[in-house]
Amino acid sequence: MASTTQIVEEPVTCQLEGKVEPQNVSYGFLRQKIPAHCFERSSITSFAYLLRDCVYASALVWLALKIDLLPTSWLRAGAWILYGFVQGCVGTGMWIIGHECGHGAFSEFPVLNDVVGWAVHSILMVPFFSWKITHARHHRYHGHIDKDVVFVPPTEQEVQDQKPGLLGKVVELVEETPLYHAVTLLSHQLFGWQLYMLTNVSAGNKSLPPKGTGIQKFRNSHLDPLGSLFNNSQAHLVAISDMGLLLVGSALYYLATQIGAWKVALLYAVPYFWVHHWLVAITYLHHTHPSVPHYNEKAWTFVKGALCTVDRRFGFIGRHFFHEIIDYHVVHHLFPRIPFYHAEEATAAIVPYLGDQYRLDEGMYLKSLVDTFTTCKVVSNADSEGALHWKFSQSAGKKQE
């Protein structure tokens, strides 16, 4: 990776005037400002949203099975493309319902949360308990340059210490070209989730739990019950997650023998990649922004880390299909048990007290994805206060301006 030279001024974001000094805002202070009913979790309401999403998904499959009746190949191709996109949006909403279960925000009953979360995520080929365990670690240490597990960037010092081989030198020559950015961004969106599940890619250097020595240190898969990501007491949960994937995989294989592999690919695989495209994009843009720092061990606190998130807007799809997870993610990192249907009210209650610690970026979502991915690559070494800020190349700086 080429060396980086300057810090770019943060782009304009929509912020509200603080009523108190932000440094005096504590976790308890913010919790008191949120109405008590925002913390109430209704099984009926949560199931209603899940049922709605299941109805959408079922109706789309029913319609998709009629596509072959269309008179021309162009109409059939267009219908399948539209189906894949819309079903991917519905599937993302179901993924988010499973996410609610993982945080205990679906209902007040832990067993119900786990059963529903396991079922919903397994249908989407997500190892529910494995993800739940590491995702809790992400929430616990978000913004920590060493212990966070999601999209932790390399530091300037780490880049300088690298000794690239031949491939690294070739990449260094082309990494600022549009073609390189296009290929890497496409790979990031199509396969980023799978790589994270299989290798724990993008996690911090000290993010693994205490574990034994030897080969386990190199077994960083979310599918490995005895791997380095989990404690021995969690092995059975990882195995149950794997069982869910095997059941769904077997059902898909059987279905392919009945209606054909190509039809299953259109019905399931295409929406699957849409779902995980949105999952990667949403997670990445919530936690990566030119104005958002990371912190080292000395400076990091839970509240500072939780506030290193960005609320964004995605219009009707974000509100209706994605259950507003894009719009109100800051409050979710502070209080993850608040159900998504109370997140807007809870956000409005705390934003006036956060000042410029609250970040809302209302830029075009996909443009933000491209701009952020091509510029936010390396963070500076920690400053005197323990903060690490994004650094950019000269060309990236001009682009941001």
The 8 nearest C-alpha neighbors of each residue, nearest first, counted from 0:
[[1, 171, 2, 158, 170, 167, 174, 168],
 [0, 2, 171, 3, 174, 172, 392, 158],
 [1, 3, 0, 4, 159, 392, 158, 155],
 [4, 2, 392, 391, 390, 1, 5, 155],
 [3, 5, 392, 391, 2, 390, 393, 6],
 [6, 4, 391, 390, 7, 392, 3, 393],
 [5, 7, 390, 391, 389, 8, 4, 388],
 [8, 6, 396, 9, 5, 391, 390, 399],
 [7, 9, 10, 6, 290, 289, 400, 399],
 [8, 10, 290, 289, 7, 11, 12, 399],
 [11, 9, 12, 8, 290, 289, 399, 400],
 [10, 12, 9, 13, 360, 14, 8, 290],
 [13, 11, 360, 359, 14, 10, 358, 361],
 [12, 14, 359, 360, 358, 11, 15, 361],
 [15, 13, 355, 358, 12, 357, 359, 16],
 [16, 14, 354, 351, 17, 350, 13, 355],
 [15, 17, 354, 351, 18, 14, 355, 352],
 [16, 18, 354, 352, 351, 19, 353, 15],
 [17, 19, 352, 351, 16, 20, 354, 353],
 [20, 18, 17, 352, 21, 23, 24, 353],
 [19, 21, 22, 23, 18, 17, 24, 352],
 [22, 20, 24, 23, 353, 19, 354, 352],
 [21, 23, 20, 24, 25, 19, 353, 356],
 [24, 22, 21, 20, 25, 19, 28, 352],
 [23, 25, 21, 22, 28, 29, 26, 20],
 [26, 24, 28, 27, 23, 29, 302, 22],
 [25, 27, 29, 28, 30, 302, 24, 333],
 [28, 26, 30, 25, 29, 31, 24, 32],
 [27, 29, 25, 31, 26, 30, 24, 32],
 [30, 28, 32, 26, 31, 27, 349, 25],
 [29, 31, 27, 32, 33, 28, 26, 334],
 [30, 32, 28, 29, 33, 27, 34, 35],
 [31, 33, 29, 30, 348, 349, 34, 28],
 [32, 34, 345, 30, 348, 31, 35, 349],
 [35, 33, 36, 37, 32, 345, 31, 348],
 [34, 36, 37, 38, 33, 39, 31, 32],
 [35, 37, 39, 38, 34, 341, 33, 40],
 [38, 36, 341, 35, 39, 34, 337, 345],
 [37, 39, 337, 36, 35, 40, 336, 338],
 [38, 40, 36, 37, 41, 337, 35, 338],
 [41, 39, 106, 107, 104, 338, 105, 38],
 [40, 42, 44, 43, 106, 45, 39, 105],
 [41, 43, 106, 45, 44, 46, 105, 40],
 [44, 42, 46, 41, 45, 47, 106, 48],
 [43, 45, 47, 41, 46, 42, 48, 40],
 [44, 46, 42, 48, 47, 43, 105, 41],
 [47, 45, 49, 43, 48, 44, 50, 42],
 [46, 48, 44, 50, 45, 49, 43, 51],
 [47, 49, 51, 45, 46, 50, 52, 44],
 [50, 48, 46, 52, 51, 47, 53, 45],
 [51, 49, 53, 47, 52, 48, 46, 54],
 [50, 52, 48, 54, 49, 53, 47, 55],
 [51, 53, 55, 49, 54, 50, 56, 89],
 [52, 54, 50, 56, 55, 51, 57, 49],
 [55, 53, 51, 57, 52, 56, 58, 50],
 [54, 56, 52, 58, 53, 57, 59, 51],
 [55, 57, 53, 59, 54, 58, 52, 60],
 [58, 56, 54, 60, 59, 55, 53, 61],
 [59, 57, 61, 55, 60, 56, 54, 62],
 [58, 60, 62, 56, 57, 61, 63, 55],
 [61, 59, 63, 57, 62, 58, 64, 56],
 [62, 60, 58, 64, 59, 63, 57, 65],
 [61, 63, 59, 65, 60, 64, 58, 66],
 [64, 62, 60, 66, 65, 61, 59, 82],
 [63, 65, 61, 62, 66, 60, 67, 59],
 [66, 64, 63, 62, 67, 68, 61, 69],
 [67, 65, 63, 68, 64, 69, 75, 78],
 [68, 66, 69, 65, 75, 64, 70, 63],
 [67, 69, 66, 65, 70, 75, 64, 71],
 [68, 70, 67, 66, 71, 75, 74, 65],
 [69, 71, 68, 72, 74, 75, 67, 73],
 [72, 70, 74, 73, 69, 75, 76, 68],
 [71, 73, 75, 74, 76, 70, 69, 77],
 [74, 72, 76, 71, 75, 77, 78, 70],
 [73, 75, 77, 71, 72, 76, 78, 69],
 [74, 76, 72, 78, 73, 77, 66, 69],
 [75, 77, 73, 79, 78, 74, 72, 80],
 [78, 76, 74, 80, 75, 79, 73, 81],
 [77, 79, 75, 81, 80, 76, 82, 74],
 [80, 78, 82, 76, 81, 77, 83, 75],
 [81, 79, 77, 83, 82, 78, 76, 84],
 [80, 82, 78, 84, 79, 83, 77, 85],
 [81, 83, 79, 85, 80, 84, 86, 78],
 [84, 82, 270, 80, 86, 81, 269, 85],
 [83, 85, 87, 81, 82, 86, 80, 88],
 [86, 84, 88, 87, 82, 83, 81, 89],
 [85, 87, 89, 83, 88, 84, 270, 82],
 [86, 88, 270, 273, 274, 90, 84, 85],
 [89, 87, 85, 91, 86, 90, 320, 84],
 [88, 90, 86, 92, 91, 87, 320, 52],
 [91, 89, 87, 93, 92, 88, 274, 86],
 [92, 90, 94, 274, 88, 93, 89, 87],
 [91, 93, 321, 95, 89, 320, 90, 94],
 [92, 94, 96, 90, 95, 91, 97, 89],
 [95, 93, 91, 97, 92, 96, 90, 98],
 [94, 96, 98, 92, 97, 93, 99, 91],
 [97, 95, 93, 99, 98, 94, 92, 100],
 [98, 96, 116, 100, 94, 95, 99, 119],
 [97, 99, 95, 101, 96, 100, 94, 102],
 [100, 98, 104, 96, 105, 102, 97, 101],
 [99, 101, 112, 105, 97, 103, 116, 98],
 [102, 100, 98, 99, 131, 103, 97, 116],
 [101, 103, 99, 104, 100, 336, 335, 98],
 [102, 104, 100, 101, 105, 336, 112, 99],
 [103, 105, 336, 99, 338, 102, 106, 100],
 [106, 104, 100, 99, 103, 45, 112, 40],
 [107, 105, 42, 40, 108, 41, 104, 112],
 [106, 108, 40, 109, 103, 105, 41, 104],
 [107, 109, 111, 106, 110, 112, 103, 105],
 [110, 108, 112, 111, 113, 107, 103, 106],
 [111, 109, 113, 112, 108, 114, 115, 107],
 [112, 110, 114, 108, 113, 109, 115, 106],
 [111, 113, 100, 109, 110, 115, 114, 116],
 [112, 114, 116, 110, 111, 115, 117, 109],
 [113, 115, 111, 117, 116, 112, 110, 118],
 [116, 114, 118, 112, 117, 113, 119, 111],
 [115, 117, 97, 113, 100, 119, 118, 114],
 [118, 116, 127, 114, 120, 115, 119, 121],
 [119, 117, 115, 121, 116, 120, 114, 122],
 [120, 118, 116, 122, 121, 117, 97, 115],
 [119, 121, 125, 123, 122, 117, 118, 127],
 [120, 122, 124, 243, 123, 125, 118, 119],
 [121, 123, 119, 120, 124, 247, 118, 125],
 [122, 124, 120, 121, 125, 119, 271, 94],
 [125, 123, 121, 122, 244, 120, 126, 247],
 [124, 126, 120, 121, 123, 127, 244, 122],
 [127, 125, 240, 129, 128, 130, 241, 121],
 [126, 128, 117, 130, 129, 240, 125, 120],
 [129, 127, 131, 130, 240, 236, 237, 126],
 [130, 128, 237, 132, 131, 126, 127, 221],
 [129, 131, 127, 128, 133, 132, 134, 126],
 [132, 130, 128, 134, 129, 101, 133, 127],
 [133, 131, 135, 129, 130, 134, 128, 136],
 [134, 132, 136, 135, 130, 131, 137, 129],
 [135, 133, 137, 131, 136, 132, 130, 138],
 [134, 136, 138, 137, 133, 132, 131, 139],
 [137, 135, 133, 139, 134, 138, 140, 132],
 [138, 136, 134, 147, 148, 135, 141, 140],
 [139, 137, 135, 141, 136, 140, 134, 332],
 [138, 140, 136, 137, 141, 135, 301, 147],
 [141, 139, 147, 137, 143, 138, 146, 136],
 [140, 142, 304, 147, 138, 137, 143, 139],
 [141, 143, 304, 293, 307, 294, 144, 140],
 [144, 142, 294, 147, 146, 141, 145, 140],
 [143, 145, 295, 294, 293, 146, 142, 203],
 [144, 146, 203, 205, 204, 143, 147, 206],
 [147, 145, 206, 205, 203, 143, 140, 144],
 [148, 146, 140, 141, 137, 143, 203, 149],
 [147, 149, 202, 137, 203, 206, 146, 201],
 [150, 148, 202, 151, 201, 147, 137, 203],
 [151, 149, 201, 152, 202, 283, 148, 286],
 [150, 152, 201, 149, 203, 202, 144, 147],
 [153, 151, 377, 150, 154, 376, 378, 201],
 [154, 152, 377, 157, 378, 155, 158, 151],
 [153, 155, 378, 157, 156, 377, 379, 380],
 [154, 156, 379, 158, 157, 380, 378, 377],
 [155, 157, 159, 154, 158, 160, 380, 379],
 [158, 156, 160, 154, 159, 155, 153, 161],
 [157, 159, 155, 161, 156, 160, 154, 153],
 [158, 160, 156, 157, 161, 155, 2, 162],
 [161, 159, 157, 158, 156, 162, 155, 163],
 [160, 162, 158, 159, 163, 157, 156, 0],
 [161, 163, 160, 164, 159, 167, 158, 168],
 [164, 162, 167, 161, 168, 165, 166, 0],
 [163, 165, 167, 166, 168, 162, 169, 161],
 [164, 166, 168, 167, 169, 163, 170, 171],
 [167, 165, 169, 168, 164, 170, 163, 171],
 [168, 166, 163, 170, 164, 165, 169, 171],
 [167, 169, 171, 165, 170, 166, 163, 164],
 [168, 170, 166, 172, 171, 167, 165, 173],
 [169, 171, 167, 173, 172, 168, 174, 166],
 [172, 170, 168, 0, 169, 174, 173, 1],
 [171, 173, 169, 170, 174, 168, 175, 1],
 [172, 174, 170, 176, 175, 171, 179, 169],
 [175, 173, 171, 170, 176, 179, 172, 180],
 [174, 176, 173, 177, 179, 180, 172, 373],
 [175, 177, 179, 178, 173, 174, 180, 181],
 [178, 176, 180, 179, 181, 175, 174, 182],
 [179, 177, 181, 180, 176, 182, 173, 183],
 [180, 178, 182, 176, 181, 177, 174, 183],
 [179, 181, 177, 183, 178, 182, 184, 176],
 [182, 180, 178, 184, 179, 183, 185, 177],
 [181, 183, 185, 179, 184, 180, 186, 178],
 [182, 184, 186, 180, 185, 181, 187, 179],
 [185, 183, 187, 181, 186, 182, 180, 188],
 [184, 186, 188, 182, 187, 183, 181, 189],
 [187, 185, 183, 189, 184, 188, 190, 182],
 [186, 188, 191, 184, 185, 190, 189, 183],
 [189, 187, 276, 185, 186, 191, 190, 184],
 [190, 188, 186, 187, 276, 185, 191, 272],
 [189, 191, 193, 192, 186, 187, 188, 194],
 [192, 190, 187, 194, 193, 188, 189, 195],
 [193, 191, 195, 194, 190, 196, 275, 279],
 [192, 194, 196, 190, 195, 191, 197, 198],
 [195, 193, 197, 191, 196, 192, 198, 190],
 [194, 196, 199, 200, 192, 193, 198, 197],
 [195, 197, 193, 221, 194, 199, 220, 198],
 [196, 198, 220, 194, 195, 221, 193, 199],
 [197, 199, 220, 219, 200, 195, 194, 196],
 [200, 198, 195, 219, 196, 202, 197, 220],
 [199, 201, 195, 198, 202, 194, 196, 197],
 [202, 200, 150, 151, 149, 199, 203, 148],
 [203, 201, 148, 149, 200, 151, 199, 147],
 [204, 202, 145, 146, 206, 147, 205, 148],
 [203, 205, 145, 206, 202, 146, 207, 144],
 [206, 204, 146, 145, 203, 207, 147, 208],
 [205, 207, 146, 203, 204, 147, 148, 145],
 [206, 208, 205, 228, 209, 227, 146, 204],
 [207, 209, 210, 228, 206, 229, 230, 227],
 [210, 208, 207, 211, 230, 227, 229, 228],
 [211, 209, 208, 227, 212, 230, 216, 215],
 [210, 212, 213, 215, 209, 216, 227, 214],
 [213, 211, 216, 215, 210, 214, 227, 209],
 [212, 214, 215, 216, 211, 217, 210, 218],
 [213, 215, 216, 217, 212, 218, 226, 211],
 [216, 214, 218, 227, 217, 226, 213, 212],
 [215, 217, 214, 227, 218, 213, 212, 219],
 [216, 218, 215, 214, 219, 227, 226, 213],
 [219, 217, 226, 215, 227, 216, 220, 214],
 [218, 220, 198, 227, 199, 217, 228, 226],
 [221, 219, 197, 198, 222, 223, 218, 196],
 [220, 222, 196, 129, 223, 197, 219, 228],
 [221, 223, 220, 224, 241, 237, 197, 129],
 [222, 224, 226, 220, 225, 221, 237, 218],
 [225, 223, 234, 237, 226, 238, 222, 235],
 [226, 224, 223, 234, 231, 227, 229, 215],
 [227, 225, 218, 223, 215, 228, 224, 219],
 [226, 228, 215, 216, 219, 218, 229, 210],
 [229, 227, 226, 207, 219, 208, 221, 230],
 [230, 228, 227, 233, 226, 231, 208, 234],
 [229, 231, 232, 233, 210, 234, 208, 228],
 [230, 232, 233, 234, 229, 225, 224, 235],
 [233, 231, 230, 234, 235, 229, 236, 224],
 [232, 234, 231, 236, 230, 235, 229, 237],
 [233, 235, 224, 237, 231, 236, 232, 225],
 [234, 236, 238, 237, 233, 239, 224, 232],
 [237, 235, 239, 238, 233, 234, 128, 240],
 [236, 238, 240, 224, 234, 129, 239, 235],
 [237, 239, 235, 241, 240, 236, 224, 242],
 [240, 238, 242, 236, 241, 237, 235, 243],
 [239, 241, 126, 237, 243, 238, 242, 127],
 [242, 240, 238, 244, 243, 239, 126, 245],
 [241, 243, 239, 245, 240, 244, 246, 238],
 [242, 244, 121, 246, 240, 241, 245, 247],
 [243, 245, 241, 247, 242, 246, 121, 124],
 [246, 244, 248, 242, 243, 247, 249, 241],
 [247, 245, 249, 243, 244, 248, 242, 250],
 [248, 246, 250, 244, 249, 245, 122, 251],
 [249, 247, 245, 251, 250, 246, 244, 252],
 [248, 250, 252, 246, 247, 251, 245, 253],
 [249, 251, 247, 253, 248, 252, 254, 246],
 [252, 250, 254, 248, 249, 253, 255, 247],
 [253, 251, 249, 255, 254, 250, 248, 256],
 [254, 252, 250, 256, 255, 251, 249, 257],
 [253, 255, 251, 257, 256, 252, 250, 258],
 [254, 256, 259, 260, 252, 257, 253, 258],
 [257, 255, 253, 254, 259, 258, 252, 260],
 [256, 258, 254, 255, 259, 253, 260, 252],
 [259, 257, 255, 256, 254, 262, 260, 263],
 [260, 258, 255, 262, 261, 256, 257, 263],
 [259, 261, 255, 263, 262, 264, 258, 256],
 [260, 262, 264, 263, 259, 265, 255, 258],
 [261, 263, 265, 264, 259, 260, 266, 258],
 [264, 262, 266, 260, 265, 261, 267, 255],
 [263, 265, 268, 261, 262, 267, 266, 260],
 [266, 264, 262, 263, 269, 267, 268, 261],
 [265, 267, 263, 264, 262, 268, 269, 60],
 [266, 268, 264, 270, 263, 265, 269, 271],
 [269, 267, 264, 271, 270, 265, 272, 266],
 [268, 270, 271, 272, 265, 83, 267, 264],
 [271, 269, 87, 83, 273, 272, 268, 267],
 [272, 270, 268, 274, 269, 273, 267, 275],
 [271, 273, 275, 269, 274, 270, 276, 189],
 [272, 274, 87, 270, 276, 271, 275, 277],
 [275, 273, 87, 91, 271, 277, 272, 276],
 [274, 276, 278, 272, 277, 273, 279, 192],
 [275, 277, 188, 273, 279, 274, 278, 189],
 [278, 276, 280, 275, 274, 279, 281, 273],
 [277, 279, 275, 281, 276, 280, 282, 274],
 [278, 280, 282, 276, 277, 281, 283, 275],
 [281, 279, 277, 283, 278, 282, 284, 276],
 [282, 280, 278, 284, 283, 279, 277, 285],
 [281, 283, 285, 279, 280, 284, 278, 286],
 [282, 284, 280, 286, 281, 285, 287, 279],
 [285, 283, 287, 286, 281, 282, 280, 368],
 [286, 284, 309, 282, 308, 283, 287, 281],
 [285, 287, 308, 284, 283, 282, 309, 288],
 [288, 286, 284, 283, 285, 291, 289, 371],
 [287, 289, 291, 290, 371, 286, 284, 375],
 [290, 288, 291, 9, 389, 375, 287, 10],
 [289, 291, 9, 288, 292, 10, 389, 388],
 [290, 292, 288, 307, 289, 287, 293, 388],
 [293, 291, 388, 387, 386, 290, 294, 307],
 [292, 294, 142, 387, 144, 386, 143, 388],
 [295, 293, 386, 299, 143, 385, 144, 298],
 [294, 296, 385, 297, 144, 298, 299, 143],
 [295, 297, 299, 298, 294, 143, 385, 145],
 [298, 296, 295, 299, 385, 294, 384, 300],
 [297, 299, 385, 295, 296, 294, 384, 300],
 [298, 300, 294, 296, 295, 297, 143, 303],
 [301, 299, 303, 302, 304, 298, 140, 143],
 [300, 302, 304, 303, 305, 140, 299, 139],
 [303, 301, 305, 304, 300, 306, 26, 333],
 [304, 302, 306, 300, 305, 301, 299, 307],
 [303, 305, 142, 141, 301, 307, 302, 306],
 [304, 306, 302, 332, 307, 303, 333, 301],
 [305, 307, 303, 308, 304, 302, 329, 356],
 [308, 306, 304, 305, 291, 142, 303, 286],
 [309, 307, 286, 306, 285, 329, 305, 310],
 [310, 308, 285, 358, 359, 329, 311, 286],
 [309, 311, 359, 326, 327, 328, 329, 358],
 [312, 310, 326, 360, 325, 361, 359, 309],
 [311, 313, 326, 361, 314, 325, 310, 317],
 [314, 312, 317, 316, 364, 315, 311, 325],
 [313, 315, 317, 316, 312, 318, 319, 326],
 [314, 316, 318, 317, 319, 313, 320, 321],
 [317, 315, 320, 319, 318, 314, 321, 313],
 [316, 318, 313, 321, 323, 315, 314, 319],
 [319, 317, 323, 315, 322, 316, 321, 320],
 [318, 320, 316, 322, 315, 317, 321, 323],
 [319, 321, 316, 92, 322, 317, 89, 88],
 [320, 322, 92, 317, 323, 319, 318, 324],
 [321, 323, 318, 324, 320, 319, 92, 317],
 [324, 322, 318, 326, 325, 317, 321, 327],
 [323, 325, 322, 326, 327, 328, 321, 339],
 [326, 324, 323, 311, 327, 328, 310, 312],
 [325, 327, 311, 323, 310, 312, 324, 328],
 [328, 326, 310, 324, 329, 325, 342, 343],
 [327, 329, 331, 330, 310, 324, 325, 326],
 [330, 328, 331, 332, 308, 327, 310, 306],
 [331, 329, 333, 332, 328, 346, 334, 327],
 [332, 330, 335, 328, 334, 329, 333, 337],
 [333, 331, 305, 329, 330, 335, 334, 328],
 [332, 334, 330, 331, 305, 335, 329, 302],
 [333, 335, 331, 336, 332, 330, 337, 30],
 [336, 334, 331, 337, 332, 102, 333, 104],
 [337, 335, 104, 334, 102, 103, 338, 38],
 [336, 338, 38, 335, 334, 104, 37, 339],
 [339, 337, 104, 340, 341, 336, 40, 342],
 [338, 340, 342, 341, 337, 322, 323, 324],
 [339, 341, 338, 342, 343, 322, 323, 337],
 [342, 340, 37, 339, 338, 344, 343, 345],
 [341, 343, 339, 345, 344, 340, 346, 327],
 [344, 342, 346, 345, 341, 347, 327, 340],
 [345, 343, 347, 346, 342, 341, 348, 37],
 [344, 346, 342, 348, 343, 347, 33, 341],
 [347, 345, 343, 348, 344, 349, 330, 342],
 [346, 348, 344, 345, 350, 349, 343, 351],
 [347, 349, 345, 346, 33, 32, 350, 344],
 [348, 350, 346, 352, 351, 347, 29, 32],
 [349, 351, 353, 352, 347, 346, 348, 357],
 [352, 350, 17, 349, 353, 18, 15, 16],
 [353, 351, 17, 18, 350, 349, 19, 354],
 [352, 354, 350, 356, 21, 17, 357, 351],
 [355, 353, 17, 16, 356, 15, 352, 357],
 [354, 356, 357, 14, 353, 358, 15, 17],
 [355, 357, 353, 354, 358, 306, 21, 307],
 [358, 356, 355, 353, 354, 14, 350, 359],
 [359, 357, 309, 14, 310, 356, 360, 12],
 [358, 360, 310, 13, 311, 309, 12, 361],
 [359, 361, 311, 12, 362, 13, 310, 358],
 [360, 362, 311, 312, 359, 363, 12, 13],
 [363, 361, 360, 364, 367, 366, 312, 311],
 [362, 364, 366, 365, 367, 361, 313, 312],
 [365, 363, 367, 366, 362, 368, 313, 312],
 [364, 366, 368, 367, 363, 369, 280, 370],
 [367, 365, 369, 368, 363, 364, 370, 362],
 [368, 366, 364, 370, 365, 369, 371, 363],
 [367, 369, 365, 371, 366, 370, 372, 364],
 [368, 370, 366, 372, 367, 371, 373, 365],
 [371, 369, 367, 373, 372, 368, 366, 374],
 [372, 370, 374, 368, 375, 373, 369, 367],
 [371, 373, 369, 370, 374, 375, 368, 184],
 [372, 374, 370, 371, 369, 375, 180, 376],
 [373, 375, 371, 372, 395, 376, 391, 370],
 [376, 374, 371, 372, 377, 373, 389, 289],
 [375, 377, 374, 152, 378, 372, 373, 153],
 [378, 376, 153, 154, 390, 152, 389, 155],
 [379, 377, 389, 154, 388, 390, 387, 155],
 [380, 378, 155, 387, 388, 154, 390, 389],
 [379, 381, 155, 387, 154, 156, 382, 378],
 [382, 380, 387, 385, 386, 379, 383, 295],
 [381, 383, 385, 384, 386, 380, 387, 379],
 [382, 384, 385, 381, 386, 298, 380, 387],
 [385, 383, 382, 386, 298, 381, 297, 294],
 [384, 386, 298, 381, 382, 295, 383, 294],
 [387, 385, 294, 381, 382, 384, 293, 292],
 [386, 388, 381, 293, 379, 292, 380, 378],
 [389, 387, 292, 378, 379, 386, 390, 293],
 [390, 388, 378, 377, 379, 289, 375, 6],
 [389, 391, 6, 378, 5, 377, 379, 3],
 [390, 392, 5, 3, 395, 6, 396, 374],
 [391, 393, 3, 395, 394, 4, 396, 5],
 [392, 394, 396, 395, 397, 391, 5, 4],
 [395, 393, 397, 396, 392, 398, 391, 175],
 [396, 394, 398, 392, 397, 393, 374, 391],
 [397, 395, 393, 399, 394, 398, 7, 391],
 [396, 398, 400, 394, 395, 399, 393, 392],
 [397, 399, 395, 396, 400, 394, 370, 374],
 [400, 398, 396, 397, 395, 7, 10, 370],
 [399, 397, 398, 396, 7, 10, 8, 395]]
